[in-house]
Amino acid sequence: MTTPGTTSTTGTVTAAPRATTRLRNGELRRMVAEQLANDPTTAFTPGTIANKLGGRSSGAVGNALATLEARGEAEKVGTTPVTYRATGKTADAAKTATVTPRTTTAPAPAAPATTPTTQAVVTAPIRRPNGQMYHPRKLSSLSDVTALRRLRDANVPALLYGPPGTGKTSVVEAAFDDLVTVQGDSDTVTDDFVGSYTQTPDGRYEFTYGPLVTAMREGRALFIDDATLIPPTVLAVVYPAMDGRRQIVIKTHKNEVVDAAPGFYVVAGHNPGVHGAVLTDALSSRFAAQIHVSTDYDLATQLKIDPKAVRVARNLAARQDKGEIGWAPQLRELIAFNRIADVLGTGAAAGNLIGIAPEEDHEVVAEAVRNVFGTNVAPLSLGPQF
């Protein structure tokens, strides 16, 4: 016989009694922030806070702490074990839930499917989590931010596709302030979505829920970045949550069933032409709205990017559209151009455009850059010793 909260000799994990009261969106994070704020000089493990909250899941508490850290409302001060401590913003986070409910009024009666949404049109710049401002762009007579929000209201999953650096992540972050992100690559596994067992400081094993479960339970938007780099068999774990079932089964955790709360939404990013990116029929069919994202060179001019750099980018983009080359500088590279120019000079920034070009496009890019900036421009490289 084993004591609750211990591991038996057969390896079976026996969970300690837990609080089962269902909390509203963001309430657990508020409660976690409150525990940190009550003792701001102490570093807490997720398990310690979970016990203080009446035996709630330390995995859920760990997710709440990670979110607080990302918002600057907690700081990670230890890794073995993982511990967190309050910051100057924690007390404010303890006052109100950190995830704003999607509506503050009682839900209205269901309207006919043909009734237009009342989501307000957003055209003013929006501050992203990293502090940068996003300038909305036009999409089907709306701003892209508004369009994405209306697609969410209608539960129409959206796939944004285009070259790296065109602003796919930026528009998603601007559209949804309750975003949960999975950064995809070829090494992404199912556990990265649903969660896995982790060992607590006292030697027990607890299941830590992943971002998919967090987004489903809290009715948040899930952004799968570089979705087409993820193995199709792994990405399939999300499909039942996106269709009419709106639920998943966590087979590695006692076949637990997780239902999606209202507001749960999936949006994904795809970089066509990137090595390893495969848009399968199964993935494509799940995203009814597929939106091409390209660089807005007029915006680059408004952002006071060097006009010569914008001219080079436009010329190369035109050749890319014709299939003559596979790469052209996007907004990300143009913003970097200005930053490098401020530090190292315009010539160095122009040379860097040549240096970052793919090998197969190197000569064409070099020619385009030198035609505008001069024949002496060369990729950045170290010279002789001072």
N, C-alpha and C positions, 0 to 999 in steps of 0.2 A: 504494500500500500504506500502511495506517495503523498507527500504534503503538497497542497495546492501551491503552484508557482515554482515547482521543482521538476527535475528531469528524472524519470524512473530508470531502473536498471535496464529496461528494454529499449530505451531511447525515446520513449513517448513524451512529448512536451505537454505538461499539464498547466493550463493557464490559471493565473490567480483570478479571484473574483473581480469583475469589472463593472464599472458604471455603465448602465445600458440606456440611460435617458438620451434621446436623440436631440442634438443641439441644432439651432438654426445656423445658417451660413455665417462662417467667420467667428462664431462664439467660442469655439475651442481655442483659437489663436488669442482671442481677448483674454480668456482665462489663463492661458500659458503666460502671456505678457504680464498679467497681474501678479502671478507667482514670482516672475523675475523682478518686477518693480518693487515688490514688498521687501526684497532682500537684495538690493542692487550690487552689493560687493561680492556676493557668493556666486560661484560657478555651479550650475546644475546640470545633471545628466537628464536625458528624456525620461528615464525610468523613475528618477526621484520626483520629477514634476508629476508624472503619471500617478504615482502613489499619493501625492498631495491632493490630487484631483479625484480621489475616491476610486482609484484602480482603473483609470482609463487606459487605453492601449498606448504603450510607450512608442509604438510605431506611428500612431496618429499624432502624438505629441511631438515626435521627432520631425514629422512633416511640417507641423505648425512652427516649430523652432526654425527650420530651414527657411520657411517663408518669411518669418520675422527677420531673420538675418539678411535675406535678399532685399528687404525693405529698409534696412538700417535700423531696425527696431530691436535687434539683439545682436550680439557678437559671439562668434565661436572662439573659445579660448583654450580648448583642449581637443585632442584627437583620439587619445587612448587613455580613458574612454572619451567619447565626444561630450563636451560640456559647453554650456552657453551662459552668458552673463548679460545683464541689462545694459542698455545704452541710454543716451539722453532722450531718445524718442520712445523708449519702452513705456513710460508712464502714460503717454498719450494713446499708445496702442492698446493699453489696458482699459481705457475708458469706453471705447466703442469697438465693434467688430471690425476687423481689418479687411474683410471682403464686403463691399457694399452690396446689399440686396439689389436684384435687378429691378425691383419696383417697391415703392414704399406704401402702396395702396393695395386694397384687397383686389384679387384678380377679377377682371370683368368676365361676364358670361362669354362663352366661346362664340366667336364671330364666324360668319361664313368664310370659306377659304378664299373667296374672291374679294373680300374687304381689304382695301389697301392698308398697309401698316402706317402707324402714326409716328414712327421713329423720326425724331427731328433731324433735319439736314444739317450736317456739320461741315463748315468750310474753313473755319479759323484753325491756325496751327495748334497742334496738340503736343504736349510734352510727353516723351517716352520715359520708361523707367531709368534709362541711363542719363536723363537730363536733356538730351537733344530734342529739338522741336521737329515734329513731322508736319509737312505741308500737304494737306489732302489734295488728291488729283481727281480728275473727272472720270466717272465710270457710269455709263448708261444714263446720262443726264443727272446723276447724283454725284456726290463725292464718294471716293472709294471707301472711306471710313463709314459713311452712312449706309452704303450698299452692303458692306459686310455685316453691319449690325442688323439690317433688315433680313439678310439671308439667315442670320442666326435666329431671328424671331420666327422665321418660316421653317426653321430646321432644315435648311438646304446646305449640306456640307460644301465647302469651297476649296478648290485646289489652285494655288497661285504658282504659276510657272514662268520662268525666264532666267536669264543669265545671273550668275552670282553677283551681288553688289548692286542690284537694281532697286532694292527697297522692299522686298517681300516681307521680311521680318519686321521692318519698320511700320508698315501699314497695319499688320496684325497687332502689334503692340499698341499702336495708336487707337485701334478700333475697340480693343477689349482690355479693360483695366483689371480683369480678374483672371488673367491668362496663366495657364500652366503649360510649360514647354517640355517637349522631348526632343533632344538633339539627335537626329538619326545618323547612323553610319553602318558600315558593313558588320561591325561587331555588336550592334544592338541586339539584345536578347529579350525574350518575353518578360523576364523579371524586371527589365528596365521600365516596363509599362505597368505591370500589376503588383510588383513588389517581391520580397523574398524574406527568408528568415535571417535574423541577425542576432548575434550573441550580446546579451546585456552584461553589465559589469559584474553582476552576481552569478554569472555562469548559465543563466537560463537562455532559451531561444525564443524570440518573439518575432512575429511576422510584421514587417514594416511595409505598409501599403505604398504602391508606386503612384506616379502622377496620373495615370489613367483612372485609377480608383478614386483618387482625391478629386479630380475634375467631375467624375460621375456623381459622387455623393454630395458634392457641394454645388452642383449645377453651374460649373465654370466652363470656360472655353479652353479646349486642349489644342495646342499648336504642335503639329508633328513636322519639325523642320527637316529638310532633306529626306523626306519620307521615302523617296524612290531609291535611296541607298540602303534602306533596311531590308533584310531578307523577307520575301513575301510570306513565308511561313510564320515569321515573327509578327509582321504587321497584321496578319489575319486575326490576332487577338482583339483588335479594335473593332472589327466589322460588326459583331453582334450588338455592340453598343451604339452603332450608327444607324442600324436598320430598325424595323418595327419592334424588335424585341427590346431594344434599349437596355440590355443587361449583359453581363459577362459572368462566367463561372471561373473562379480561381481554383484550378485543379490541384495546385501545390499547397493549398490552404484549406483542406477539408471540403473541397468542392463548394466553397462559399459562393453564394450568388450575390452579385452587386447590381443594383438597379440604378439607372440614371435619373437624377433629380431634374426637375424642370430647369431649363437654362443650359443644360449640358450641350456642348457643341464642339464639332471637330473641324479644324481647318488645317491644311497641310501646304508645305512648300516643295517645289520640284525644280531642279536645275537641269534642263535638257542639255545633253551633250557632255555633261560631266562624267568622267570615267566611273562606271559601275552603277549609274543611275538608270533604273529600268521602270518605266511606267507600265505595269501589267494591266491586262484587261480587268482583272478583279479589282485593282485599286482605282482605275479610271472610272469604273461603273459606280463606285461608291460616292464619287464627288460629282454631283449633278452640275455644279457651277465651276467652270474652269476658266481662270482669268489670267491673261497674259500680262506680265509686268515687265516693262522696259524702262530704260533711263529717260527721265524728262530733262533734256538738255536745256530747255528754257529755264527750268528750276535751277539748274547748275549756274546759269547766268545770274539769276536773281540772288543766289547765294554768294555772288561775287567771286566765283571761281575764275581763275585767269582765262580771259577770252581766247588766248592762243591754245590753251589746253582743251577748252571746249570745242574749238574748231578741229583740232586733231581728232578728238573723240567722235565728233559728228562724221568726219570723213571716213574713219575706220568703221563706224557703225553702218554707214551706207554700203561699204564694201562687204561687211559681214552679211547684210541683208541679201546681197547678190550671191552669196556663197563663195566669195573669193577668199575670205579668211574666216577663221573660227572664233576670233577674239577681238573685242574692242573695249576700251576703258568705259566703265560704268560710273554711276554717281559715287560709289564708294572710292574708286581709284581717283576720281577728280577731287573729292574732298581731301584725300590723302595728299594729292598733288599740292594743294594750297598749304597744307601743314608742313610738308617737306620744304616747300619754297620759302616759307617763313623762317625756317631754321637753317637750311643749307643753300638757299638761293634758287632762282628759277631754272638755271641751267641744270643743276643737280636734280631738281624735280622732273624736268623733261627727260633727263637721262634715265631716271627711275622708271618712266613709262616704257622705255625700251627694255630695261632689265626685267620687268615683271611680265612681259609678253611671253606667251608659250613659244617654245623653240620653233615650231612649225610656222609661226606667224612673225617671227623675230625680224626678218629682213623687211617685210612690208611695213611693220610698225615703225622700225627705225627710219625708213624712208619718209613716212608720213610725219614723224616727229621732226626730222631734220629739215624738211621742206618748210616748216613753220618756225622752228626755233634756231635753225642754223646748223651748218655741217659739222661743227665741232662738238655737238652733243653726243655723249657716250654714256653707257650704263655706269652706275655707281661702282667703283672698285677702289681698293686701297692702292696707294702709290708708294713711293720710297719713304724711308724713315725721315722724320723731321730732324 
